[in-house]
Amino acid sequence: MVSNIIALETSNVVMIVILLVLFVGMMAISIIPQKKKQKEYAAMQEAIKVGTRIMTIGRLVGTVVAINTDNTIEVDIGAKGSPVVIVINREGIGLNLDAQQVAPGSKGDIKADDKSGDVDAEDASAEAPTEEKKDDDAI
């Protein structure tokens, strides 16, 4: 009888330990990537200076004209010769386009072609030797 009670208490303790380990594991899986994203976003925010090309969270692309002390940024979204300056909050910046770099060998890598100017990597790799048509009459 006593051994049954001890066995029940041991199984309950093991079950609680397993649940705690799973809970801590799930918390770690959800918190660690979020902290990493926050650090990357803060580094992107720090890299913004006057003249930096950015994309807002509303997908407007422009160049930073001025950085104000009240946590706002003036961005020129107009074409060359006709500036259109908007004022946005610093948290409204979604992407620092100047800080993005394409990894060598990736599909977005730009390669120079002597014949036709710049060619995208996908276009350059698409030029495969063509197969000659087989003669159907030779059957």
ABEGO torsion letter per residue (X at the ends): XAAAAAAAAAAAAAAAAAAAAAAAAAAAAAAAAAAAAAAAAAAAAAABBBGBBBBBAAGBBBBBABBBAAGBBBBBABBBGBBBBBBBBAAABABBAAABBBBBGBAABBBBBAAAEBBBAAAAAABBBBBBBBBAAAX
